């Protein structure tokens, strides 16, 4: 079910007044004070289990809390109880508990579908900021919560949310020296984990195609790595190609017409682009070095990659046709796994320095480098579709250790572990679900 069918906007926004004193949160500043927001349990209309309504409101609260930009107020502090969707709240009671925003919701059912509606209020001005209604299949109850959270996030921050998204990753189980690796997919908050492969073959580096319904990944069957395209809804799988000597799984161009990859020959690896329409390849680098981990800019005009041509792994940027190759990393240590932000303004990377593994960002020209987190073994950053949050995996030491998934925002202060049933590595974040 696509987003355009799930979301239906109706006239609940009629109470919005001219934007003079409208509540807003500026997230472009370095030090952000989270906004206190009250989210009472959503009411049921009597046609559904009240637990379903409560779960949806909990999803909304958890999403907003996880962003680091909001602080849901403890419900034990609430003065007004049983807020009615059809009445104006008692704003004095909500000001008394320091709420700056209030979310009121109601969940019902009709024609075999869930019906969810909510209103977002600015507590201090008494204005309704937005109000919407959604229809969904009963099994998509949690997704309704994610979409409501996205709507609130966008209305208050002015930027797109990222909660109605999924993450594909490598599920790892078993002893450390004999791990079974299977492709898995989950909601961005770690719920609804679903295995996509059986574990009969080694799978590596999954990536979303420009579509949210398809992923590409590398699998070893025998000695030759093959690249597959998998439809995550139907399970249909097709081979993109067999690439002897591949050293890194390919990434799609933003328009989905090309893939870029690193191929090894004679002890060196160079970058190649393949036109998927005619399967022709074009060599982009031609140098006796290890050139790998390429990633397109969101406009498709440039490519960032790692190379050891200068003696240690560094980041370079070039035009999409391979011209104008130039180094952008200038700090100490070595750099790897660069990933261009969906916004185009930053490149995330892994950096090793004095035995530590760091996750950081820099501008496309190499300026403004900032380290967001460090640890025993951090690797594999991937961007949320709004370019404000990164997910990565961190390996823990010891015989019982393994990789776990984490998120961190661009401030570097809001780091969180994403719980998965087993170990998890190589995450790749989807675009917003359509």
Protein Blocks (a to p, Z undefined) as FASTA:
>chain_A
ZZklmpccdfklmmpccdfkgccddfkbfbdcdddddddddddehlacfklmmmmmmmmm
mmmmmnopaccddfklpmbghiafkbccdfklmmmnopabdcddddddeehiacdddddd
dfknopafbdcdddddfklmmmmmmmmmmmmmmmmnopacfklccddddddedjfklccc
ddddddfkopaiacfbeolaccehiaddfbfkbccddddehjbccdddddfknopacdfb
dcehiabdcdddfkopaccddddeehiacdddddfklopacdfbdcddddehiacdfklp
accdddfknopacdddddfkopaiacfbfbecjdehiacdfklpaccddddeehiacddd
ddfkopaiacfbdcfbdghiacdfklpaccdddddedjkbccddddddfkopaccddddf
bdcehiacddddZZ
